[in-house]
């Protein structure tokens, strides 16, 4: 891609000036996006549809920032400073009763046919529903069934959301820290311990999501690639549920509900979680 058609730069913390890895950057009108690499760098094509567009920066734990950009005007070495979002942590006090472990989400040990693979910056989120209306405490862990194909040991980021978006889609981050992990192997469940993050589980349930990322100094955008070759881990589906509980996220376009089905059972990402259940 010609240099004059490019936007490139770095996303940094407004206060510390430290780079922000894996921030999602999207052109609002163009509906294209990019993901910052491990060192906060990004690059993408300039807008083509409108004379002006808004470059939207979404970074975990930071406030949303918009920067005006012009069609066909190259801007390189852009530094975008993003302010930290202040999170007020609430102390959860359990009065009386016993705390037990409650498993939510997929109960299967055998995945369904098919593969769920995302490009960097994309996500698949499964709604871990509190079907029986139990009294919940904190989230203990999240688990993903990682397929044996692809590159199962590649890193990914764990995301936990409230179901408070449009049509109960994923929206507010409950896990506000970068939890980047990698599975030791494929063809098995991989569990991430979340007890140290003190995440209070919403009564109705919550979304657990896998976010594909880029490692090292590679780049990825939705409209062109320079040094990035698509690869990564692959999740497997489950057909345990009659309703669609899985949403997919694409940079520049947002969330959409996955509605595939087979024999009356919906195609969902094979994800589960464990939470504290408070029993009186």
C-alpha positions in Angstrom: 0.0 0.0 0.0 1.3 3.4 -0.9 2.8 5.4 1.9 0.5 8.4 1.2 -2.6 6.4 2.0 -1.6 5.3 5.4 -2.3 6.2 9.0 0.3 5.0 11.5 1.4 5.7 15.0 1.2 4.6 18.6 -1.4 4.5 21.3 -0.1 5.5 24.8 -1.3 6.0 28.4 -1.9 9.7 28.8 -0.3 9.8 32.2 2.6 7.4 32.0 3.2 7.6 28.2 3.6 3.8 28.3 2.4 2.0 25.1 -1.0 0.3 25.2 -1.0 -3.2 23.6 -4.0 -4.7 21.8 -6.1 -1.5 21.6 -8.8 -1.6 19.0 -8.8 1.2 16.5 -11.7 1.8 14.1 -12.8 4.3 11.4 -16.4 5.0 12.2 -17.7 5.7 8.7 -15.3 3.3 6.9 -16.1 0.4 9.3 -12.5 -0.8 9.1 -10.2 -1.4 12.0 -6.7 -2.1 13.3 -5.2 -3.6 16.4 -2.2 -2.2 18.1 0.6 -4.7 18.5 2.5 -5.6 21.7 4.3 -2.3 21.7 1.3 -0.1 21.0 1.9 0.5 17.3 -0.7 0.5 14.6 -1.1 1.2 10.9 -4.1 1.3 8.6 -5.4 2.8 5.4 -6.8 6.4 5.3 -10.6 6.7 4.9 -12.1 6.7 1.4 -15.9 7.0 1.8 -16.1 10.4 3.5 -14.0 13.6 3.5 -13.6 13.3 7.2 -13.9 10.3 9.6 -13.4 9.6 13.3 -10.6 7.3 14.4 -12.1 5.6 17.5 -9.7 4.1 20.0 -11.0 1.5 22.4 -8.5 0.2 25.0 -9.2 -2.1 27.9 -9.3 0.0 31.2 -9.1 3.3 29.3 -11.7 5.9 28.2 -12.9 6.0 24.6 -11.1 8.5 22.4 -12.0 9.9 19.0 -9.5 11.6 16.6 -10.6 13.4 13.4 -8.8 12.2 10.2 -9.1 13.3 6.6 -9.7 11.3 3.4 -6.5 10.5 1.5 -4.2 12.5 3.8 -1.3 10.5 5.1 -0.6 10.8 8.8 2.4 8.9 10.2 4.0 8.9 13.7 0.7 9.8 15.3 0.8 9.7 19.1 -2.7 9.3 20.6 -2.8 9.7 24.4 -5.6 7.8 26.1 -6.8 8.6 29.7 -7.2 5.8 32.2 -10.7 5.0 33.2 -11.2 5.1 37.0 -12.7 1.9 38.2 -14.3 1.8 41.7 -13.9 -1.6 43.1 -16.5 -2.7 45.5 -15.8 -5.0 48.5 -18.1 -7.9 48.5 -19.0 -9.0 51.9 -20.8 -12.4 52.3 -22.9 -12.4 55.5 -23.9 -15.9 56.7 -24.4 -18.9 54.4 -21.8 -21.1 52.8 -19.9 -20.4 49.6 -19.8 -23.3 47.1 -18.6 -23.8 43.6 -21.2 -23.4 40.8 -20.4 -24.5 37.2 -22.1 -22.4 34.5 -22.1 -22.7 30.7 -21.1 -25.7 28.7 -21.3 -29.0 30.5 -20.0 -31.2 27.7 -16.6 -32.8 27.4 -17.1 -33.6 23.7 -17.1 -30.7 21.2 -19.5 -30.5 18.2 -18.4 -30.5 14.6 -16.9 -27.3 13.3 -14.3 -24.7 14.2 -14.5 -21.1 15.6 -11.5 -19.0 14.5 -11.0 -15.3 14.7 -8.7 -12.7 13.2 -6.7 -10.4 15.6 -9.0 -8.0 17.3 -12.0 -10.1 16.8 -13.8 -11.9 19.7 -16.3 -14.6 20.4 -18.3 -14.1 23.6 -20.5 -16.8 25.2 -23.2 -15.8 27.7 -22.7 -17.9 30.9 -26.2 -17.8 32.1 -27.4 -18.3 35.7 -30.2 -20.6 34.6 -31.5 -21.5 38.0 -31.3 -18.1 39.5 -28.7 -19.0 42.2 -27.2 -16.3 44.5 -23.8 -15.6 43.0 -20.6 -14.3 44.5 -17.3 -13.8 42.6 -16.1 -15.4 39.3 -13.6 -18.1 40.0 -12.5 -19.2 36.6 -13.2 -19.2 32.9 -12.6 -22.2 30.5 -12.3 -22.5 26.8 -12.3 -25.7 24.7 -9.3 -25.3 22.5 -9.3 -27.3 19.3 -6.5 -29.6 18.2 -6.1 -27.8 14.9 -4.5 -24.5 14.1 -1.9 -23.2 16.6 -3.4 -24.0 20.0 -0.6 -22.6 22.0 -0.8 -19.1 20.6 -1.7 -16.3 23.1 -5.1 -14.8 23.4 -6.8 -12.3 25.8 -9.6 -13.2 28.2 -12.5 -10.8 28.3 -15.5 -10.8 30.8 -18.5 -8.6 30.0 -21.8 -7.6 31.4 -24.8 -8.3 29.1 -25.8 -4.6 29.1 -25.4 -3.7 25.4 -28.0 -3.4 22.7 -30.3 -6.5 22.7 -28.3 -7.8 25.8 -25.0 -7.9 23.9 -21.6 -7.8 25.6 -20.7 -4.3 26.6 -19.2 -3.2 30.0 -15.9 -4.9 30.9 -16.0 -6.7 34.2 -12.4 -7.8 33.9 -10.5 -4.5 33.4 -6.9 -5.9 33.4 -5.0 -7.5 30.5 -5.2 -11.2 31.0 -3.2 -12.7 28.1 -2.8 -16.5 28.3 -1.9 -19.5 26.1 -3.0 -23.1 26.3 -0.4 -25.8 26.8 -2.1 -28.0 24.1 -5.2 -28.4 21.9 -8.0 -30.9 22.0 -8.9 -30.1 25.6 -10.4 -27.6 28.1 -8.1 -24.8 29.2 -9.0 -23.1 32.4 -7.8 -19.6 33.6 -8.0 -18.8 37.3 -9.7 -15.4 37.9 -10.0 -15.5 41.7 -7.3 -12.8 42.2 -9.3 -10.2 40.2 -12.3 -10.1 42.5 -14.9 -10.0 39.8 -18.5 -9.9 41.1 -20.8 -12.1 39.0 -24.0 -10.3 37.8 -27.1 -12.1 39.0 -28.3 -13.0 35.5 -24.9 -14.2 34.3 -22.1 -12.7 32.2 -20.2 -13.1 28.9 -16.8 -14.9 28.7 -14.9 -14.0 25.5 -11.8 -15.0 23.7 -10.0 -12.2 21.9 -7.5 -13.0 19.3 -4.4 -10.8 19.4 -1.0 -10.3 17.6 2.3 -11.1 19.3 5.6 -9.3 18.9 5.9 -6.5 16.4 3.4 -7.8 13.8 0.6 -5.6 12.5 -3.0 -6.5 11.6 -5.8 -4.4 10.1 -9.1 -5.4 8.5 -8.2 -3.9 5.1 -4.6 -4.8 4.5 -1.7 -6.7 6.1 2.0 -6.0 6.0 3.9 -8.4 8.2 1.0 -10.5 9.6 0.0 -13.9 8.5 -3.2 -15.2 10.0 -2.8 -18.0 12.5 -3.8 -18.8 16.0 -5.9 -21.1 18.2 -9.2 -22.5 17.2 -12.2 -22.9 19.5 -14.8 -25.7 19.1 -18.6 -25.4 19.1 -21.2 -27.0 21.3 -24.9 -27.7 20.5 -26.1 -28.1 24.1 -28.5 -25.1 24.0 -31.7 -24.3 22.2 -31.0 -20.5 22.1 -28.1 -18.5 20.7 -25.8 -17.4 23.5 -22.8 -16.5 21.4 -21.9 -13.1 20.0 -19.0 -12.2 17.6 -17.1 -8.9 17.5 -15.4 -7.4 14.5 -13.2 -4.3 14.7 -15.0 -1.3 13.1 -18.4 -3.1 13.0 -19.1 -4.2 16.6 -21.1 -7.1 18.0 -23.5 -9.4 16.2 -25.4 -12.5 17.4 -24.4 -15.9 16.1 -27.6 -17.6 14.8 -26.4 -20.9 13.2 -28.2 -24.0 14.2 -28.3 -27.8 13.7 -31.4 -30.0 14.3 -33.0 -27.3 16.4 -29.9 -26.8 18.6 -27.9 -23.6 18.3 -24.2 -23.3 17.4 -22.4 -21.8 20.4 -18.8 -21.4 21.5 -17.7 -24.1 23.9 -17.0 -22.0 27.0 -17.8 -22.4 30.7 -17.1 -20.6 34.0 -17.1 -21.4 37.7 -18.5 -18.9 40.3 -19.0 -18.7 44.0 -22.6 -19.7 44.9 -23.8 -18.4 48.2 -26.0 -20.9 49.9 -28.0 -19.8 52.9 
